[in-house]
Amino acid sequence: MSTTDRVAATVGDYLPERSSPTWYVLALALALFVGFSIYLSLLYRSFWLTGADFGSYIHMFESTLHGQGFLEQGKYTVRGPESSYWGGHFTATLLAFLPIYALVPSPYTLLVIKSGLLAASVPMLWVLARSHIESDRLAGLLTASYALNPFLWSAWLFDFQEQILLPLLIFAAYYTYSERRYIAFLAFLTLVLFTNEFTTILVGGFLVGLVVVSFRGGRLRREAPYIGVAAGILVVARWVSGWAIGQYTDASGLPTDVIAAPLQPFVEGSRVGIGQLITIVLGNPELIIDSVSIAIFDKVVYLVLLLLPVLFLAVGDELTLGSLIPFIGFAWVFAGRDVYYTFGAHYPLYLLPFVYIGAVRVLAHIDTSEIVDTESARASARTVLSGLLALVLVVNLAVGVAIGAEKNAVPGTNDHTEMLEEGIDTVPENASLLTQNDVFPHVAERPNATFSANRTLFYRYQRNNQKPTPEYILLDTKLETQGVEWAQPIRSTYANQFGTEYGLVRYDDEVWVFKRGYNGSPDGIRGNYTVEPRTYELNDFIPNDALRIDGQLVGSGGGEGTYYWYGPGTMLPPGEYTATFRVNATSAGEQPVANLEVAAGTTPRPVATENVTNTDGLETVTVPFTLDRMHSNVEFRASQAGGAGRFALENVTVQSAPGSNSSTGTN
């Protein structure tokens, strides 16, 4: 036999038979891998992925590989952007990605790795399900239910984290346990525990469930040593994670603002450990009810949604219950953020493997139960279950698409994103740069790039340190990734310094490049400096003494000085402008019913005004104004001017005055 024949024979031993349903599962996994790799790459190009957590991982790998620090995140937290990721979370398995990233140092590498690992968990579940469930149809439908699970897709879309390893490792750990390959089981369980310190909570419950299962199956005496070793590994992993985190930070535990509101008055300091929280609720049992009752309807609904794709079968399994109860206890009692009990972000990657392991075990029991006496009855039961699971697949797919639509996860580049990329290129590669959450992934490879995603954490950092003074600040006030204006934390922090300490060096289409110490005129990113027209609709304004009626803000006059509305608190570069208010005014006398104002400043002061008495229906009223420097808080508002009557606003359009704001800047 030739070498080629021997290789072909060896490969053939590992490949499934041509008629095996395994090929369908592999095809599904391949489709998910290719589809999500392309989809995530397009989302990245569209500035949809964020710095927390995608950009921060790029920065961690870059800083580590270039000897500029160990897993430095570039993110402003209380500890600062130079802090190591290990100062907040411990993960050893994350380091396995470093050699791959070193070979292909690109953001796309991480997206392909993520899709590959999550897609690989699909055939791993199939192998596990097929080894337990007699019906290939049921095993296949359960596997497809996992592959199309909306919570899995939601986590798949959420940037990049080391938790992408968990589904594959947890499925492999339980599979090797069920096959009585205990050494391999311990190896996979060790990898799970060293992926993130949070896994110890779930694995602890899982091991308790394993003891119960082993006892009920009459295997406890044989398996007790291995379960004991697993418990020992858990203790070691917990100790190592605590020690490692302690090497990079003086404060460990949960920040007080992420714990439930009823517990916060009992916490001293800015951080608290899980053990302290348990002590608090044991000493004050009423706090359990107070915490659980917060958003209780949402908590129950999301728990139902988590279990629905497996038809609630997992509720009947000891391993699933052992794993879920600690997490649900944390999410419902201790946590103060909805991301935990709604199973948002990457948290489905912790839970779904245990949920599907439970479903596999229950289906295996049902399929061989002596309760169903005849083969025809068992076939009927399998048909009913198959139909229900098939219905779940359709619902899963619909909900998954709806989640993407709700998050506006529609990739697409346009003239604005191209403008933003050009704006990024105007900042020197090695300059210190501060930017916003959704821009950071595109500058994360730079050694001196930093970002802020949370105004509270940014303020906490500044309480303990001086306000950062980077050479450049880059903002995009038009970009709203996932419905959030990520420029806001930096805008509010540097509002008093924009236009003074930080001069606007380049601007185009709401892409702002500020440079410390610059006092010249701005240039355009694409050449000439221009300020594009922009229209502010009703949702951009805050009603004060007015109501939204039929697409207008409507108020009644008669008083004086009270604002009908104010806002939007926008940023505008220096220049000459006109603000065109589209309004409808009816005054009972000659006295004006409204005073239109353009105001600017930290506490906005009027820079231009115009009175309005009567209009012939909807008309435009133009207010010219001039800004001698860049302002980060400009309002277009209206106040009562003494006249009785009715006053309504439809929108406000701001544009450069003819012949202004269109020139080449000077340095």
C-alpha angles and dihedrals in degrees: 000000000000124000090252091054092049092050091048091049092049092049090046091057090061098041119088119247116274093252095045117122086224087085090063091052091049090049090051091049091048091050091051091047095050094038097050093041090057094039095051091045090054091047089052091051088050093055090245097125116077142221091247100084114351102043093043091058091050088051091047093054094043094049092047097046093048095047094246095126140312114284093328109182104202088221125128107235127143087284096050135240095289091061120113122246086236088068088073105021134017120223126159098174091061087072089067088072093058097081091049092049090046090057093048107019101193137115087238089063091065092048092052091047090051094049092045095053096044092045090050090058089066097067088039089060089045091055090049094046094046091051090056107030120067094208115074088197093059092043090050095048091049090050091049089048088058094044091053097037110138092218090054091049091048091054090044089059093048105098115258134311139158088249088082085085094060104080093051094043096045093048090048092048094053093042092055090046091052089049089052091243092138099170091055088046091055091047094053092043089053090054090050092052093048093049095076133345091235090070091072090074094055096037090051090058090043091056091050088053089047091056090053093047092047092049093049090048093051093242101106096105091053096041100037094090092053093045088048091052089049090053089049091051088051091054091048092048091051092049094046092049091050091048094047094048089048090058091063104035140032093211122059134172133056121325110248092238092065096055124086116283096238090058098046097082089058094055122091117204131011097289137041135188127230090247091057091049091052090051090050095052093043089055092045108032092175088070089069091062092043092052098041092049092060107103089344093162092056091046093054094043094052092046089053090049091051092054098037097082089062092043090247089288092131090066088075095057125092095212094053093046091047091053099040099045095067091047094046089047090053094044096045101036110024107025123083098191125082093222088082101051093036089053091233132158111019097332095104087067088065096047111031096069091057092045092053093043087056092049091050092051094048093047089050089054094046092048093056099032119136088217088085104061106188134050091235091055091048090050090051091050090050090050092053092048090047091052092050092048090048089053089050090054091057091047091046092053093047093047091046091055090045091053090053091049093047090053090045087235093168112137119221139137121214141168091286096054089047088051090051091052090052090049090053090052091057090067113084113250096239098039118113106256134186118196143157132278100262095044097048097080087064094054099030092106089065113097096224100040119119136172144192123218100168125051093201093054090045090055092047090054090052092050089063098033140027119277108272115258106197120177091240137025118196121193137172112199093179096057113089107177112196089354094300127118096221092184091072100086092055094039092056094044097050099031093117093046100050108100093017117047090011114046123200104249099171135014139172134150094350093310106130127195113187125188125199112247095008113141103167131098119284124257125215117253089232097036119281118055110245134163113217122223115258133189124212116208129201094274089061092063132071114227116225108165097002140079133219106247125167095337096316139094104238128191139164123238129214099107131075131235098006112126120238089199141335138200164022094167092210130173119247130181121229117283148089116297146171123220110204113200115198101210145155116215130179117179125191091215143007095286115100115258095206143022114213114211139189107202132180139182140066087293096027114240123190115265095172136010140187130186122225124201110160135352132191095245116297109001137160121248115193123211114189116208141168130217113199091194139014113288124199097197116046122161133194104200143154132218135190111270100195101267120116117236145078128301128188136180128204102174146320124235120199122195141155116277112253111280096012137099093028110103144098112269126236127229 
